[in-house]
Amino acid sequence: MRLFRRCTRISILALLAISVFTPVFLLSFRLKNLNSDASRDFVEDLSILKHRIDVQANSAIQQEEVEALKGPHLIVYRDGDHSSSVSSDENDKLDKAENVILLQNNGTAYGEDGKIQQNLSEQKLSSYREKEKSRSKGVQHSRSIQSHPQRPLDEKVKEMKDKVIRAKAYLSFAPPGSNSHFVKEIKLRIKELERAMGDVTKDSGLSRRAIQKMKAMDGTLLKASRIYPDCSAMVNTLRAMTHNAEEQLRSQRDQTSFLVQLAARTTSKGLHCLSMRLTTEYFALQPEERKLPNQHKLKDPDLYHFAVFSDNVLACSVVVNSTVSTAKDPEKIVFHIVTDSLNLPAMSMWFLMNPPGKATVQIQSIDSFEWFSTKYNEDLQKQKGLDPRYTSALNHLRFYLPDIFPCVNKIVFLDHDVVVKKDITRLWQINIKGKVNGAVETCVEGEPSFRRMNMFINFTDPSVATRFNANTCTWAFGMNVFDLQEWRKRNLTMLYHKYLDQGSKRPLLKAGSLPIGWMTFYKHTHALDKTWHLLGLGYDSGVTRAEIKQASVIHYDGVMKPWLDIGIQKYKPYWNKHVSYEHPYLQQCNLHE
């Protein structure tokens, strides 16, 4: 009986031991196989947690700084310049790849599998960067070829400027008032690199010191990329900075445009001073002393008659002097200058004091034409426009040339902003084939002087669309030869008056004499060779010396007149050549080259 109980007890204990130790043994074997993977996953979980905490802290810091910057609305690059930056998807891919490498370099991956993963990531990142580098180089190369075919790229200067911008962006991540070692270092690098660059715009002007400072900046930017690994924050900051810079640039452009237009519409202090001094001297003369010489030639149809309508004394003197100095027979030249009553004394006094050699000059006032003031002045007042250059009666007086000069058969009209470089009396030898107007055409697309009729004339109006062809070649005012006999036969002045009256009743054309001139002389214009008249010196800085050398007349059309400070400097010598700056009145009025 005892033996039976003893055996039973032993068997129960054995079963209990088996039931206890068997699970323990199986679990320990399982854990042994999974030990390496579990430890690696655990470490990776810790590293991810640490990285998320750092990112949240950096995001909080940069959020405080970026709130002061106004970010763009959805579209950052509005002009379609997508090739100048990497897309957002590509940025995200690059950020993720850089974060993987950064985490692995900080010791968050261990073992053989970690090394293999690090090598693969580095290979992917390097290949991606090479592709991006080659793509960006190709884009830059194609854009440079398109805009400047022969202009070398100054890559180092651009790279230095980009590094300064990146450093300032990283600096904005630091808390306000921070004076840490990193903040001091990055401020120092920015200051050093900016001083080393100075005003250099080409790689050839960079010194060794600048290259050394750029290398030092590279080291600081590398530290910054490790301290602030959140690339999305960098992208947002740079976009906000770019947007604010574009807004400031747009504001400055608008202000510059306004000031340029204001300068073009007003009379400068020096010109006003000159006019006042000449007027004073004119009224100090006796009546018999105010007469200009050779007035008996004014009605001779066999002479070369030129017309200039202007209130600018200095500009008229340049037109007259340049024309007379280049003429083969200056004694046959007759200039008819028409101005307003306010500037008539100054204009007369200038040519009394500075006679143009053997040429003849006549000065008239627009107020002396009674037929003009009574018959046509009411319609001129209907012209709407803020620019007095277009609404001025002097600007529209050119359409009444047959009435102003009834004894003249052929006349050359010149704007007061032209300079004559060759003998233009040769125009009288040109056969304009029965047309009224001889002018240089401006209908070649791609040229700065290109104009289309529908740019200034409303072709949605039925009366315009049925009468005119929008594809008709346009031409330029400024140097025109007019056959006044044909003009009188076709009664074009009344046709002009008709279009002027229609334009005052409905939106037919823009203010100015150019579009109404196209309508008046439609199918009555003969095209002259382009070398007779060169346009663009008052707005286009790309006019070449070869073009100027070939031209007979150069025209400073546009707002940048040569007598203004806003004039294009490289074209001013052609105009200054015909101005006597040593004249005492010009010296007293502070008019210099």
Secondary structure, 3 states (H helix, E strand, C coil): CHHHHHHHHHHHHHHHHHHHHHHHHHHHHHHHHHHHHHHHHHHHHHHHHHHHHHHHHHHHHHHHHHCCCCCCCCCCCCCCCHHHCCCHHHHHHHHHHHHHHHHHHCCCCCHHHHHHHHHHHHHHHHHHHHHHHHHHHHHHHHHHHHHCCCCCCCHHHHHHHHHHHHHHHHHCCCCCCCCCHHHHHHHHHHHHHHHHHCCCCCHHHCCHHHHHHHHHHHHHHHHHHHHCCCHHHHHHHHHHHHHHHHHHHHHHHHHHHHHHHHHHHCCCHHHHHHHHHHHHHHHCCCHHHHCCCCHHHCCCCCCEEEEEECCCHHHHHHHHHHHHHHCCCHHHEEEEEEECCCCHHHHHHHHHHCCCCCCEEEEEEHHHCHHHHHHCHHHHHCCCCCCHHHHCHHHHHHHHHHHHCCCCCEEEEECCCEEECCCHHHHHHCCCCCCCEEEEECCCCCCCCCCCHHHHECCCCHHHHHHCCCCCCCECCCEEEEEHHHHHHHCHHHHHHHHHHHHHHCCCECCCHHHHHHHHCCCCEEEECHHHEECCCCCCCCCCHHHHHHCCEEECCCCCCCCCCCCCHHHHHHHHCCCCCCCHHHHHCCCCC
